[in-house]
């Protein structure tokens, strides 16, 4: 359950790049992004078998995720502006995240679920076509339980 919740949260990485300061970051991120499973690394394994994120012009996102156990997870979230904590619909009653821009290419997110917390750092490629997201998940007691590197490609 904890791995599933943290995996769900880390998949939200696409929201991270919404505020990256490229020529027009919102326009770059709008559209459909898919996880490149072969370029991604999950610890512990297995990770999701597929993730598709659809980013709207207002920064909201719809996510469809297929887990290794065959379960499907669908959820949505509003944009997080300036580090505001926002709810994640479909990821548990108390699931939230906040988003912060580090510089023009990097962002940092803080996710919270009933199963623990995750800190994620996203880096958008200079061409705006690839998003790499590194996330570290911990239990409520602070024990590290996941360390994932996810690579998403714009479709």
N, C-alpha and C positions, 0 to 999 in steps of 0.2 A: 504494500500500500504506500509506504513512504517513497520507494523508488518511483512508483507511478506518479505520485503527487509532485515529486521534485522534477521528474521528467516532463510532466505537463508544464510546470512552471518554467523550466529552462527552455522549453520550446517557444515560449513567448518572446524569445530573443528578438524576434523581428520588430517588436515595438521599440527595442533599443535603438535601432538605426533611424527611427522616425525623426529624431531631432539632430542627427548628424549634420554638420554644417557644410554641405557640399553646395554646388551652385543653386540647387533648389531641392533640399532634402525630402520634403513631403512628396514632391512629384517623383523623385527617384524611388521611394519606398512603396508608392501606390502600385497595387497590382498583386500578382500571385507569386509566392515564393515556395520552393520545395526543398526539403532536406535532401542533400546528397549523402545517402547512407554510407556509401563506400569511402567517402572522404571524412566521415565523422567517426569519433571514438567515444565509447561509453564505458565508464568504470563505476560500478560493476556493469557487466554485460547481462542480458541483452538490452539494447536501447530500443526505441521505437523502430518499426519497419518502414514507416512513412509518416511524414508531416507535411501538410499543405497549409499555408497561411495566406489569407486574403486581406490585404491592407487597404482600407478606404481612404478617401481624400481627407477626411476629418481626423485621421489617425487611429480610428477604431480598427479592431481586427477580429476576424473569424478564423478559428483554427480547427483543423481536422487531423487527428492523430490516430494511427494504427499501432497498437502495442504488440510486442513479440508474442504475448499470450493470446492474441486474436481479438482483444477488446478494442473497441473504438471509443475515442474520446472527442467530443465536440464542445467547444466553448467559445465565448466572446469576451471582449474587454474594451472599455473606453480608453482613450488616450490618457497618458499620465504626463502632465505638463509641469515643469519646474519642480520635480520631486514629489508631486502630490501623490498620496496613497489612494489607489483606486481598487475597487473590487473586481474579481475575475469571475464571470458568470459561467457555471458549469464545472468549476474546479474545486468545489467544496464551499461550505457556508462561509468560512472565514478567510478564504484565499484572497490575498491582496498583493499589489506590487507598487513600487515607486521607481521612477526613472530620472537619471541625471546625465546631462551632457558633460563629458570630460574635455573633449576638443572637437575639431571638425570631423574626425573620423571615428572617435571612440565614445562609448557610453557605458554607464554602469547601472545595474538594476538590483533591487532588493525585493525578493519574493518571500511571502510568508504563507504557510499552510498549517493545518493542524499537525502535520507530520514533521515540521521543522522549517528551516529557512534556507534560502539559496541566494548567493551573490553571483551575478552574471556580468561579464564584461564582453561587449560586442565591438567588433571592428569591421567597418565597411570598406571594401576594396576601393581603390581610387577610381575605377571605372563604374562603380555603383552596381555591379552585377553579382557580387559575392559578399555574403555576410558570415563572418566567423564569430562564434559565440562560445566563450569558455565559462562554465558554471561549476560552482562548488557548493554542494548541499550539505547541511548539518542537521543533526537531531536537535530537539529542544534542549538537550543537555550540552550541545556544542560539539559533539563528535562528528567528524567528517564522514559522510556516507556515500557521496558521489563526487566524481570529477569528470565532467563531460566536455568534449570539444565538438560542436555541431557546425556544419558547413551548409549554408542555404544558398540557393542560386535563384536568381530572378528568371521567371518564365516569360 
